Amino acid sequence: MSDLSTTYLGIPLKNPLVVGASNLVTDISNLIKLEEEGAAAIVYKSLFEEQIQLESYAMEEEQNLYEDWDAEHASIFPMLGHAGPMEHLHKLKIVKDTLQIPVIGSLNCVNEATWVEYAVKMAETGVDALELNFYANVIDPEKSEEDIIDEQLRVLKAVKEAVEIPISVKLSPFYTNAFRVVKKMEASGADGFVLFNRLFQPDIDLEKEEHHYPYNFSSAVDSRIALRYAGLLHKQIHGTIVSNTGILNGSDALKMIMAGADATQIVSAIYKRGTSHVGKMLRDMEEWMDIHGYKTLDEFKGKLAKVNMNDPFAYKRAQYVDILMKSEIFMQYHPKAGEDIY
Ligand SMILES: Cc1cc2nc3c(=O)[nH]c(=O)nc-3n(C[C@H](O)[C@H](O)[C@H](O)COP(=O)(O)O)c2cc1C
């Protein structure tokens, strides 16, 4: 029987399938089902500072509507303050107390001081680790990449100093050199990396001539960038490599391990196929390992990572490979390449 166990930010996991942050995990009954299906850990939905700010602002606005009320009304309905992050943290604590598997809290803030304040409060719920969701949707043309990275490094260092539990960072793929960013973050204390977040992209409704905001679910080809970075980073960093985006079935997860990831996060797969899909993914992974004679993940982890390969094409200028396919040198390495195209 194959053993799928792995380690995530120093935490032992029974297998590499972690449920990533999404609205799915806010429903405790979903979480119990996911745990029963074999999910190894869950990341709770991010606590967004902006959402708390918006809610506080909306509440203040609403209360201001009644500021002309007489004293009697005011004493019956006193001005209430917004509870800030307390509601989110309360729900997170319930999840942590309910599940047996590790629970990871996720944060996305705007101000440095709030990152630290919320991180400390989140750690107090008893979560096993924190994930800093460095989702930056930059629209300021004056802001340089260096500024953005420096800000994130400052936040990471400050949070790392403030809490004792392990910290992972979840990055977008849109850095000029994501490899360098990962190295710098590791030097600043990150214990692991979730690569990569799928950025939220609004669409346009042509009939209504307005934006709309559908859930962006991944398809299988979206996993290629995570696959490439797992392979590039394997044995180049000490921290945990967690592949994310486009991992829809057991074979996608196995490919990530073979490239060099320690674990994976899945979200779209569960939205599209239901909670039972986690169990199916695990069974498919075990079956593949049995057929191929692997007893543990370590036996094939990183087998196709850059450090273990002679193939000069796999990790270099991938966008040109399609063109190079016709060249003699490429055909020497891949004599069968392209057969299915022509
Ligand atoms: C509805 C929805 C809500 C999400 N909410 C969060 C969130 O709160 N925090 C976060 O870091 N990622 C969030 N994500 C991103 C997912 O965690 C994940 O990174 C992304 O969906 C890519 O993984 P997948 O291909 O398995 O879906 C959300 C995704 C979806 C679809």
The ligand as a MOL file (V3000), in Angstrom:
LIG
                    3D

  0  0  0     0  0            999 V3000
M  V30 BEGIN CTAB
M  V30 COUNTS 31 33 0 0 0
M  V30 BEGIN ATOM
M  V30 1 C -14.5340 31.4330 -5.0190 0
M  V30 2 C -13.0830 31.5300 -4.7090 0
M  V30 3 C -12.6690 32.1850 -3.5440 0
M  V30 4 C -11.3090 32.2960 -3.2580 0
M  V30 5 N -10.9210 32.9260 -2.1050 0
M  V30 6 C -9.5990 32.9930 -1.8030 0
M  V30 7 C -9.1630 33.5710 -0.6070 0
M  V30 8 O -9.9550 34.0390 0.2390 0
M  V30 9 N -7.8300 33.6420 -0.3660 0
M  V30 10 C -6.9000 33.1340 -1.2380 0
M  V30 11 O -5.6980 33.2050 -0.9620 0
M  V30 12 N -7.2970 32.5420 -2.3880 0
M  V30 13 C -8.5980 32.4680 -2.6950 0
M  V30 14 N -8.9990 31.8630 -3.8490 0
M  V30 15 C -7.9560 31.3050 -4.7470 0
M  V30 16 C -7.7690 29.8070 -4.4880 0
M  V30 17 O -7.3170 29.5650 -3.1650 0
M  V30 18 C -6.7300 29.2200 -5.4440 0
M  V30 19 O -5.4870 29.8740 -5.2800 0
M  V30 20 C -7.1420 29.3510 -6.9040 0
M  V30 21 O -8.5240 29.0650 -7.0840 0
M  V30 22 C -6.3170 28.4220 -7.7890 0
M  V30 23 O -6.4620 27.0800 -7.3980 0
M  V30 24 P -7.4210 26.0700 -8.2220 0
M  V30 25 O -6.9080 26.0270 -9.6230 0
M  V30 26 O -7.3370 24.7660 -7.5360 0
M  V30 27 O -8.7860 26.6750 -8.1580 0
M  V30 28 C -10.3410 31.7440 -4.1460 0
M  V30 29 C -10.7790 31.0640 -5.2960 0
M  V30 30 C -12.1230 30.9600 -5.5850 0
M  V30 31 C -12.5440 30.2200 -6.8330 0
M  V30 END ATOM
M  V30 BEGIN BOND
M  V30 1 1 1 2
M  V30 2 1 2 3
M  V30 3 2 2 30
M  V30 4 2 3 4
M  V30 5 1 4 5
M  V30 6 1 4 28
M  V30 7 2 5 6
M  V30 8 1 6 7
M  V30 9 1 6 13
M  V30 10 2 7 8
M  V30 11 1 7 9
M  V30 12 1 9 10
M  V30 13 2 10 11
M  V30 14 1 10 12
M  V30 15 2 12 13
M  V30 16 1 13 14
M  V30 17 1 14 15
M  V30 18 1 14 28
M  V30 19 1 15 16
M  V30 20 1 16 17
M  V30 21 1 16 18
M  V30 22 1 18 19
M  V30 23 1 18 20
M  V30 24 1 20 21
M  V30 25 1 20 22
M  V30 26 1 22 23
M  V30 27 1 23 24
M  V30 28 2 24 25
M  V30 29 1 24 26
M  V30 30 1 24 27
M  V30 31 2 28 29
M  V30 32 1 29 30
M  V30 33 1 30 31
M  V30 END BOND
M  V30 END CTAB
M  END
